[in-house]
């Protein structure tokens, strides 16, 4: 997370909304060696107090969860390189704008009988965005295939006790300078640059 307070969002509801909508992030768990990392879809509660996810049984994170462990989910949004030439003023340096939210808390394995409910809720959350396509549900699988798949994964929950959001969008620049860079960033280097430009203009 960027240390500059100008980029640290105090609007926790905004960060929760962003993380809920993105619903995908990097799960990190500290170990004696390098941190264990998994890229995971997740469901964040409306109030941001907990996130649900599932992991394959063979994942090293699962093997490490003999008891609840401190963990973090890093959720990233649009990001992009900003050239100093785009500001239209002198003595500027290159930077990288981005949006990121970190969810920190205790990660634990959940009882296996919670898995079916999670596997129903999670696709429903994503499938609603694909309407008018008829939503996919687990009912479309044969009981044998569903049972086989469910034996391979485990439900998990992270009880979120800290949410940190960084919205690094050139807020430290005058509006005219920031807007000038926003007009150029869409043709540059990064991810979801059109959305990044919109955010740099102060829009959602």
HELIX and SHEET records of a PDB file:
HELIX    1   1 UNK A    5  UNK A    7  5                                   3    
HELIX    2   2 UNK A   12  UNK A   22  1                                  11    
HELIX    3   3 UNK A   60  UNK A   64  1                                   5    
HELIX    4   4 UNK A   84  UNK A   86  5                                   3    
HELIX    5   5 UNK A  112  UNK A  114  5                                   3    
HELIX    6   6 UNK A  115  UNK A  127  1                                  13    
HELIX    7   7 UNK A  128  UNK A  130  5                                   3    
HELIX    8   8 UNK A  138  UNK A  140  5                                   3    
HELIX    9   9 UNK A  143  UNK A  150  1                                   8    
HELIX   10  10 UNK A  175  UNK A  185  1                                  11    
HELIX   11  11 UNK A  193  UNK A  200  1                                   8    
SHEET    1   A 4 UNK A   8  UNK A   9  0                                        
SHEET    2   A 4 UNK A 153  UNK A 168 -1                                        
SHEET    3   A 4 UNK A  50  UNK A  56 -1                                        
SHEET    4   A 4 UNK A  43  UNK A  44 -1                                        
SHEET    1   B 6 UNK A   8  UNK A   9  0                                        
SHEET    2   B 6 UNK A 153  UNK A 168 -1                                        
SHEET    3   B 6 UNK A  95  UNK A 109 -1                                        
SHEET    4   B 6 UNK A  69  UNK A  82 -1                                        
SHEET    5   B 6 UNK A  24  UNK A  29 -1                                        
SHEET    6   B 6 UNK A  36  UNK A  41 -1                                        
SHEET    1   C 5 UNK A   8  UNK A   9  0                                        
SHEET    2   C 5 UNK A 153  UNK A 168 -1                                        
SHEET    3   C 5 UNK A  95  UNK A 109 -1                                        
SHEET    4   C 5 UNK A  69  UNK A  82 -1                                        
SHEET    5   C 5 UNK A 190  UNK A 191 -1                                        
END                                                                             
